[in-house]
Amino acid sequence: MNLEYYNKYPDEHGKFGKFGGMFTPEVLMPAAEELEKAFNSLFYTDKFQKELNLLLKDYAGRPTPLYYAKRLSEKLKCKIYLKREDLLHGGAHKINNTLGQALLAKKMGKKRLIAETGAGQHGFATAIVGAFFGFPTEIYMGAEDVERQKYNVLRMKLLGAKIRTVTSGSQTLKDAINEALRDWITNVQTTYYLIGSVVGFHPYPLIVREFQRIIGKEIKKQILEKENKLPNAIFACIGGGSNAIGAFYDFIEDQSVDLYGVEAEGKKNDPNMTGASLNLGTNGVFHGAHIKVLQDKYGQIKTSYSVSAGLDYPGVGPEHCFLKEIKRLKTGMATDEEALSAFNLLSKTEGIIPALEPAHALAYLVKIADKFDKNDIVVLNLSGHGGKDLGIVQQFMGDL
Ligand SMILES: *Cc1c(COP(=O)(O)O)cnc(C)c1O
C-alpha cells in the first residue's frame, strides 16, 4: 500500500489532518507568511543547501556515525544501531535546526534572534548560532527554570546571549513562550523567532522537520551500506518531536519500518507528573497549533514533568499527533526509573553516556525487545549526550 504521504502534509493551511494550523494573534499572520515564503524560496535552492551542508559538516560535525552496538545487541537479542547525534557540536541534534534557521534569518535580512527555552538546551543551541553568525540573541526563560538550570544559563551567557527572565504565571516554559511571542509582535521587522522543535504554528513544524530530516536521510544511506536492507524499526524519544520526526520522516512511506516514538511517563501512574502528551494528552490549542496537550478540564495547560528536561513539554508536534492517528506511528512511554536504568545500561555496555531523553527511547526498547528476533535490525536515535544530566543522575543514584 502506498501512503502517498509526502506530497500531502502539511496542506496549504499548515494542517496535518485536523492537527497543526495557525492559531496565532492576527498581528503575527504577516510574519508567519513572510517566513513561509522565505523558507520555500530559499531552502530548496542549491546555494542554500550547499551553504547549510558545509556548516553541518565542518561546524556541527555531520554526518554522525551509525554505530553497531554489539554488546547491547547481545544483551537485547536483536541488532541495534545507534545514530550518534550525541557527537554533534553542542552535544545534541538541536544544532541541526538552529544552524538552519539562523542561516535562514541571515538570508531574510533579520538582525536579531529570539527564542524561548525550558531547560535551556534549545537556548544553548540558539546562543551557539547567535555567536556564530554575530546576531544579538535574547533567550526567554521562566524564572523557575533560570533557577533550576544554572549551568545552561551560564553557558548561554558565556556565548554572549542575553537571558530574559520571565516572572509571570508559573514562571516556566509556557510563560516564556508568551513573552517571546510578545517580543516578536513588537519587533517583527528586525527579529527572527527561532522555535526549537516541530511545534508551534505553521510553518514552524514544517521548517524544523526539514532541518532535522538529515538524520533519517543519513540513517537510510548508512543502514543500506552496512546491512543492504532497511531496518525493522526505528526508536526515538519525543519531547516536542524534532529528533524523532528527523529520524522517521524519510521512512514514513516504507511501511515495513516500524516507527516508535517514546515519551516520558514521569512518575509511574501519576497523571500530574508526566510529559506524555501524545499518550495521555487531549486535543487542544497550544503554542498556536491544534495538537495533543496536557490540560485540565478547563483547558488550562498543565505543567509537565519528567526527570529529563528535554521531554518536559506539555504539548507535542502536530505531525506526530497525525501519524499516531493514522496508525503510522507507534507510541510508548518510559518512567523516570526506567530511563535511569537504561542510562546505566548504555553507559556500562557501550561506554556511551546518553542524555536522559534518548535513555527513555532505549528504556522502551528494553521493555519490548522480545518482539524482535536476533536478526532484526533496530535503529535507536541517540539524540544527545549525557554530560548535561550528570547532576540529576547523581541526585537519583546517589554516590556511586
Ligand atoms: C531537546 C532534546 C530532546 C527533545 O526535543 P525533541 O524536539 O523532541 O527532539 C531530545 N533529546 C535531547 C538530547 C534534547 O536535547
The ligand as an SDF file (V2000), in Angstrom:
LIG
                    3D

 15 15  0  0  0  0  0  0  0  0999 V2000
   15.6200   18.8650   23.4790 C   0  0  0  0  0  0  0  0  0  0  0  0
   16.0090   17.4450   23.4160 C   0  0  0  0  0  0  0  0  0  0  0  0
   15.0740   16.4350   23.1040 C   0  0  0  0  0  0  0  0  0  0  0  0
   13.6080   16.7080   22.9190 C   0  0  0  0  0  0  0  0  0  0  0  0
   13.2790   17.5100   21.8540 O   0  0  0  0  0  0  0  0  0  0  0  0
   12.6410   16.9190   20.5150 P   0  0  0  0  0  0  0  0  0  0  0  0
   12.2100   18.1220   19.7820 O   0  0  0  0  0  0  0  0  0  0  0  0
   11.5220   16.0210   20.9060 O   0  0  0  0  0  0  0  0  0  0  0  0
   13.7140   16.1620   19.8190 O   0  0  0  0  0  0  0  0  0  0  0  0
   15.5160   15.1370   22.9820 C   0  0  0  0  0  0  0  0  0  0  0  0
   16.8030   14.8070   23.1950 N   0  0  0  0  0  0  0  0  0  0  0  0
   17.7310   15.7370   23.5080 C   0  0  0  0  0  0  0  0  0  0  0  0
   19.1320   15.3100   23.7200 C   0  0  0  0  0  0  0  0  0  0  0  0
   17.3630   17.0800   23.6310 C   0  0  0  0  0  0  0  0  0  0  0  0
   18.2890   17.9960   23.9550 O   0  0  0  0  0  0  0  0  0  0  0  0
  1  2  1  0
  2  3  1  0
  2 14  2  0
  3  4  1  0
  3 10  2  0
  4  5  1  0
  5  6  1  0
  6  7  2  0
  6  8  1  0
  6  9  1  0
 10 11  1  0
 11 12  2  0
 12 13  1  0
 12 14  1  0
 14 15  1  0
M  END
$$$$
